[in-house]
Amino acid sequence: MHISPKLRQSAQEKKPTFSFEFFPPKTAQGVQNLYDRMDRMHAFGPTFIDVTWGAGGRLSHLTCEMVKVAQSVYGLETCMHLTCTDMPKSKIDEALKEAYNAGCTNILALRGDPPREKEKWTAVSGGFRYAKDLIKYIKDTYGDHFDIGVAGYPEGCDDHRDQELLIEHLKEKIDAGGTFVVTQMFYNADIFIDWVKKCRAVGIDVPIVPGIMPIQTHAAFLRRAQWTQCDVPDHWTKALEPVKNDDAAVREVGKGLIAELCRKLMDAGIYHLHFYTMNLAQSTKMVLDELEIMPHAESPLEKPLPWRQSLGLNRRDENVRPIFWRNRNRSYIARTQDWDEFPNGRWGDSRSPAYGELDRYGIGLKGTNEQNRKIWGHPTKLRDVCDLFSGYIQGKVASLPWSESPISSEADVLTADLVDLNKRGLFTVNSQPPVDGAKSNHPVYGWGPRNGYVYQKAYLEVLVCPELIAELITRIEREPEITYFAVNDEGDLKTNSEPDSGPNALTWGVFPGKEIVQPTIVETVSFLAWKDEFFRLGHDWSSCYDNDDPGRYLIAGMMKDWYLVNIVHNDFRRERGIFPLFDGLEVPGLDESLTITSDVLEQYAKTRRTSMTNGTNGTNGHSSPNGTQTPVKPEVNGLKN
């Protein structure tokens, strides 16, 4: 979706909105950390984000990859910076094609900085000399697919200080096809407001977005002000000087100064704010909190569907997903990214083995073995695993191998039951409580258009030891309103669903003027695809431990013998319909420590042979599709004429 209509809407409604800029980090771990931060900052409610482009397009594949992930995985409307400095036309074409294929519809077209080893900018043979030439080329090649932003300089740029000449250049870029302006950072609101008036006077009528740089440290504040040669009001200097050696105090004072700047802009009719985050969240969040313009409990961020929508190419209308990937959104996007279409409306039979191969998409644990051991400890007996899972349910553990984020507030009403199960060795992986007609704006369960009602069935996904699986299934099959699937790593599937049964809707919504929407399902094919991923992740977890660590063999043994069971109670009015099935069940030997013997080693070797046969090779990591994450030069805010 284009950015400029959203900016115009914000101005018309006089409703403050905001956006964030990020730059490609220097390391693979930095990339993963930034993705996690993007995911968290989605909850702040930005209208869009943008991702900068390294000087000369250095390692531009990382910018393109970040745009793809932000759009497709995290559902963030994304604008990709694109510079023409030292860029051959072939590289421009490649970048535009990747942006198009990622579902990105917004480009910030820039001349850019010269590469670090060059003092002056020179046009590459066959390339583009100015941003306006790049804009014209994008328009000629892609028509109106891309909304094209351009750079503005309220106080001049490093190679031009003539404000009037720069406004002429800005008008040329707008006339060439630019549809919105993002400005260089500044700290003096009066200078910016006066500059906007001059732009309007020469006929620049597109939205103008101010670039706001939150204050992280005093040294960084001075360095960026000097780099951009922007004016710093005297009272800012007087406020920051006394606390310059205390970073926390600098952020606190800086929060007030930046908020003051933003309020002056909004009083002047500038309602959209663009924050140069420097890939950090705290200072930006402090300003947004001070301005009171973020979603809050009484007015949460609207959710079109109960799961995070992807904005990837051809996915914007996707409205049905299996529940199994609820806590692994990125994995689901990766494994379905080659689908030509997605189940919509009244879906029927599931699509078949279209879920991608695990190895092809690098499905595995995030982080290093050391990082994962720090989170999940060194279990030597099943009781340690009980404590780990119980800690996750209680919010004391940040993640599990199958859940990349902390547990959601939706599970709060289930906490006591879930903790009880996990303490008895029945390890819960996924769950949801029944909901009988909650308003669509409910802060926890709500989703969809206003004035609607949402419903959901109770659901539980649990790992069950072989000693208890027969008894559990016997109990389930006595309950006509319960359906289930159970499978182990070798693919021994047990279920009471009919062979030709279609998907079972777990959530649905009823909204004025619309058909019933059924966005979350359980069905056979997707469960078997999830089964492969589930046990693969379990084997990855075991591989986090050294050869002489009991945890390696304890987890591997569970993955070899235990069953993954999902249970649906189809009466959504029953509050505790599932949990009585487990009354009196407890895994034997919870407190028995594992001793590494020859039998244990043989069992582990057999487990690995089985997992290799099933395509679960135990690797982990988070490399890009080409297997690398290479450093890039970060931009401060990426704006060059």
C-alpha positions, 0 to 999 in steps of 0.5 A, a space after each residue: 500500500 502506498 505511503 502518501 495517501 496515509 500521510 494525507 489522511 493523517 493530515 486531514 484527520 489531524 491525527 498524529 502518526 509516525 514511522 521508523 527508519 532502520 539500517 542494515 546491521 554489521 553482523 548476522 546476530 545484529 540482523 536477527 536482533 534487529 528483526 526481533 526489535 522490529 517485531 516488538 516495535 510493530 506493537 508501537 503502531 508505526 504507519 511504515 518503516 524504511 530501510 536504508 541503502 549502503 553507500 554505493 549499494 554495498 551488500 545491497 542484498 541485505 537491504 533487500 532481504 530486510 525489506 522482504 522480511 519486514 513486509 512478509 514476516 512482520 507485516 510492516 509497510 516498508 519503504 526501501 531506500 535506493 541510491 544511484 551513487 556509484 550504482 550501475 543500472 543493472 544493480 538498480 534494476 535488480 533492487 527494484 525487482 526484489 522490492 517488487 517481489 517482496 510486496 514493497 510498494 514504496 521507494 525513497 529515491 536518493 542520490 546518496 553518499 559517495 563510497 567511503 573511499 571516494 571524496 567526491 560523488 561521480 556518476 557511474 557509466 550507464 547510471 544516474 546522475 541525480 535523484 530526479 533521473 532515478 525517479 523518472 526511471 522508476 516511473 517509466 519502468 514500474 508506472 504507479 506501482 511504487 510510491 516514490 519519496 524524495 529527500 528534503 533539506 530544511 538547512 541544506 546538505 553537505 555539498 549545498 547550503 543554498 536553501 533556495 537552490 535546494 528547494 528548486 531541486 526538490 521541486 524538480 524531483 516532485 515534478 519527476 514523480 516524487 509523491 512525498 518528502 522525508 527531510 534531513 534531521 533537524 532540531 529547530 522547529 521554526 526553521 523547519 516550519 518556515 522551510 515548509 512554507 517556502 516549499 508550498 509557495 513554489 508549488 510543492 503540495 505533496 506530504 512533507 515528513 519531518 525527520 526526527 532524531 531522538 537523543 541517545 547520548 550527549 556525544 552522539 547528539 553533538 556528533 549528528 548535529 555537527 554532521 548535518 550542520 543543523 541549528 541547535 536551540 540555545 535552551 537545548 544546549 543549556 538543558 543537556 550540558 549539566 547531565 551530559 555524562 549521565 546517559 540515562 539523564 540525557 535520554 530523559 531530558 532529551 525525551 522532553 526536548 524532542 517531544 517539545 519539537 514534535 508538539 510545535 510541528 503538530 501545532 503547525 499542521 505537521 502530523 506525521 513524524 519520522 524517527 531515525 531510530 538508529 536501530 534502537 527502541 528506548 529513546 524513540 519509545 520514550 518520546 512516543 510515550 511522552 506524546 501519548 500517541 501509541 496504542 494502549 490498553 483502552 485503545 489497542 492497535 487494530 488487528 484485521 485478523 488474529 494472526 499478524 498479516 503478511 504484506 508480501 506479494 500476493 499475500 495481502 488478502 490471505 485470511 486463513 492459516 493453520 494454528 500450528 505456526 502461531 508462535 513461529 510466524 517467520 517459519 510459516 511465511 518462509 515455508 509458504 512463500 512460493 505458493 501462487 495463491 493462498 486460501 481465502 474466503 470459504 476454503 475447502 480441501 487443504 493444499 497438499 505438500 506445498 509446504 516447503 522443505 525444511 532445509 530449503 528455507 533454513 528452518 531451525 533455532 535462532 541464536 547460538 548454542 550458547 545463547 540457547 543454553 543460557 535461556 533453556 538451562 542444562 536439563 538432566 532430568 524431566 523435572 528440569 524440563 517441567 520447570 522450564 516449560 512452567 517458567 515459560 507459562 509464567 512469563 519467567 522464560 523468554 522463549 521455547 524452541 517452538 515459541 520465539 516470543 514470550 507467552 501472550 496475554 491470551 493464555 492468562 486465563 489458562 495459566 493455572 491449568 497449563 502450569 499444572 500440566 507442565 509440572 506433571 510432565 505434559 509439556 504444552 506447546 500451543 493453546 488458546 481458551 474458548 471465546 463465546 462472542 467477544 467484541 471485535 475491539 476486545 483488548 485481548 481476544 478482539 480482531 477484525 472490523 469494528 462492531 463485530 463479534 469473535 469466537 474461538 474453540 479451546 485448543 491445546 497442543 501438548 507433548 505426551 510420553 509413550 507411557 500415557 498416550 494410549 490412556 489419553 487417546 482412550 479418554 479423548 475418544 469417549 468425548 464426542 465433541 473433541 477431535 485430535 491428532 497425535 503423531 510421533 517423529 516416525 510419522 505414526 499418526 493417530 486421529 479420530 477425524 474422518 479421512 476426507 474431513 476438511 479443515 476444522 475452524 478454530 476461530 471465526 468472526 461475525 461482522 456487519 456487512 461481511 460473510 463469516 470470516 474463519 481465519 484459523 484452522 486445524 487439518 491433517 496436511 498442515 499438521 503433518 508439515 508442522 510435525 516435521 518442523 516440531 521434531 526438527 526443532 526438538 532435535 536442534 535443541 538437543 544439539 545445543 548441548 555437548 556430547 557429554 551433556 545429559 541434556 543432549 540425550 534427554 531431549 533427543 530421547 523425548 523427540 524419538 519416543 514422545 507424541 505431539 498431540 493437538 486437541 480441539 474441543 468443538 463446543 466453544 461454550 465449555 470453559 475447561 473442556 480439555 483439561 479434565 482429560 489429563 486428570 490423574 495423569 503424570 509422567 513417570 520418573 520425573 525426578 530420575 537423573 539421566 546417566 549417560 550409558 552405552 544404551 543411552 548413546 546407542 539410543 541417541 545414535 538411532 534417534 539421529 539416524 531417524 531424524 536424518 532420514 526424516 530430513 531433520 539434520 539438527 542444524 541451527 542458525 539464521 543465515 540468509 538464503 545465500 547463507 551469508 550475512 555480511 557487514 554493511 556501512 550504516 547510514 545515519 539517516 540516508 538522505 542525500 540529494 
